[in-house]
Amino acid sequence: MTDKKRTKKEIEEELETAVSNNATLSEQYNTLYSEAMQVQKVAGDRLVSIRLLEAFANEINAAFNKLRNDIAEVNRSNEAAAAEEAAAAEEEV
């Protein structure tokens, strides 16, 4: 096997091709990096929105639980009053 020596012109052409490929890859990298940063920003914005909605839902849930407990307390009070009235009515009879 004989190694063919490359000429200066061939080496310059290879170098030019490599430089061109490098430029193309750099442009692609920059494009992908820019898109990734945009996706990250959108994801961050969505995360903030989700956290706000979660806080809102937790506040609504807490208010609903408080209302449910208050209604249960009123019902117990009404049941106790009704039981007292029933007991008083039985004593009168």
N, C-alpha and C positions, 0 to 999 in steps of 0.2 A: 504494500500500500504506500502510495506516495502522497505526501501532504502537499496540496497546492498552495502556494503562497498567494495571499490576496494582494491585490494591487491597492494603491492609495485610493483610487476612485471607488473601488468596491467597499473599502473601509469607510470612506466618506458617505457613501450611499447607506450603508448599514447604520452609521451614526445618525444620519438624517432621519432614517426610519425610526430608530430608537427614540430620538428627540421628539418626533411627531407623535409616536405612541405615548410617550411620557406626557406630552401636553394634553392629548386626548384623555388619558387616564386622570390627570390632574383636574381637568374640567368636569369629568364625571364624578370625581370625588367631591369637588366643591358643590356640584348640584345636589348630590346625595346628602352631603352635610347640611346644606341649606334646607332641604326638605325635612331632614330629621329634626332640625331645630324648630321648624314650623310645627311639625307633629308634636314635639315636646311642649311647645307653647299651648297648642290646642288642648293637649292632654292636661296640662296644668290648669287651664281655664275650666275645663270640664270637672276636674277634681274640686276646684273651689265651688263650682255650682252644686256638685253633689254634696259637699259638706254643708253648704247653706241649706239645701233641701233637707238634709238629715237633721240639722238643728231645728228647722221648722217642724218637721214631723215629730221630733222628740218633744217639743213644746206643746204641740197639739195633743199628743198622746198623754202627756202629764196633765194637761187641762181636762181631758176626757176622763182620766182616772180619778181626778179630784171631784169632778162632777158626779161620777158614778158612786164614789164614796159618800158624797153629800146626800145624794138621793137615797142611798141605802140607810144612812143615818136618819133621814126624815121618815122613811118607811118604818124603821124600828121604833121611832118615837110615836108614829101614828098607830102602830100595832100595840104598843104599850098602853096608849091612851084608850084604844078600843077595848083592850083586855080589862083595864080598870073600869070602864063604863059597863062592860058585861058583868064584872064582879059586883059592881054597885047595883045593877039591875037585878041580879040574882038575890042579893041581900034584901032588897025591897019586897021581893015576892015571897 
